[in-house]
Amino acid sequence: MFESLFSRRGLSLDRLRTLLEVHAAGSIAQAVNGNPVRHSQYSRQLRELSEYFGCEVTERHGKYVKLTPQGVRLAEISRQYLVSLEDLSTSVRGERDTFTIAAGDSLMLWLVMPRIGTVLGRLPQVRFATQASRTQDIIRQITDLRVDFGLIRRNAMVHGLRSADLGTLRYTVVVPRMLAQKSRAPTLRQVFQLPLAIQTTDGQFGSQLFEIARSFEPSFEPALTCQSFPQTLAAVRSGRFAAVLPELSTRELAPTTFFSVNGPALRQLDREIVLVWNQRVIGVRPNAEAVATAIETAMRFER
C-alpha cells in the first residue's frame, strides 16, 4: 500500500511544517524573518520536497521565493493531515482539543469574550484560543485551516465556506452628557456639529459614516481619527468626544454619563454577522460540529 510514496526519500513532517510556515507567511524570506541560517534550511527542505514529488513547490517572484500552485495544494493537503494527527495525539494523551476563533477587535471584545465562557461550560472537553484579525485575513486563514471559526460580515462571505447567522450588529451615536449643551439628547444634525471621534480602519464603515455625516453637516470633519472601536470608546470616556459605536460597546458606559442618539440614517451602518467555518474542519476534527453549534447558540445577538 502506498508503495510510490515510500519508494523514495524526501518526505517528512519537518519538511511539511516548513512548507506550511512559508504558505502562512507568504514567502521564505517572510517566514524566516531575516535569519540566514533558517533561510538556507527552508530552501533546502522545500527543494527536497520538490525532488520528492517531481514538481516545483516554490518559484521566484521578484526578490521573494513563494509557493507554486502545486506547493499551495500540497500545503492545503498537509495542513488537513497534520490537524488530524494533532487531534489524535491530543486525544490519546487525554488532553482537551484547542479551537481557534477569530473576529475583529470590536466583536472579539464585546461579543466573543463575554460569551466564550458559556461555550466552555457546555463543552468542557475543549478549550479556545482567540485571534483578533481583519475580515479578509480571517477568511484566508479559515480557508487554509489555520483558524477554525470566525465572525465576519455576511457580505464578506466567500463560496465554499459554511456559515450560521448570528444577527445584526447595530451602531449608535454616543454623546457624553458633559459635551451636550442641553439636558436632553441632541439630534443627529447637532451630533455632527460636535467634536467626533471616528474609527477609520474599516474603509467601508468610514466612507458610509462620512456620507451620513455630510448629509447633515456638509462641512463635517472628525475631531479625532482612531484605529479601532476600543480607542474610540476611550475617547468617549474622556468626555470630550462623541462617537458612532457598536451598540454592544455601550454596556461599558454608565447610562447616566451619556446620551444614545439613533435615527434611520444610521441603519446604513448595520452589519449582518455570521459565524463561518471550513467544512473540512468538521471532517477532520471530531468535536468541531458540536463546537460550531455551541458557538452559534452562545454568540447570537439579542433579538
Secondary structure by P-SEA (a helix, b strand, c coil): ccccccccccccaaaaaaaaaaaaaccccccccccaaaaaaaaaaaaaaaaaaccccccccccbbbbcaaaaaaaaaaaaaaaaaaaaaaaaabbbbbbbbbbccccccccccccaaaaaaacccccbbbbbbcaaaaaaaaaaccccbbbbbcccccccbbbbbcccbbbbbbbccccccccccccaaaaaacbbbbbccaaaaaaaaaaaaaaaccccccccccccaaaaaaaaaacccccccccccccccccccbbbbbccccccccccccccccaaaaacccaaaaaaaaaaaaacccc
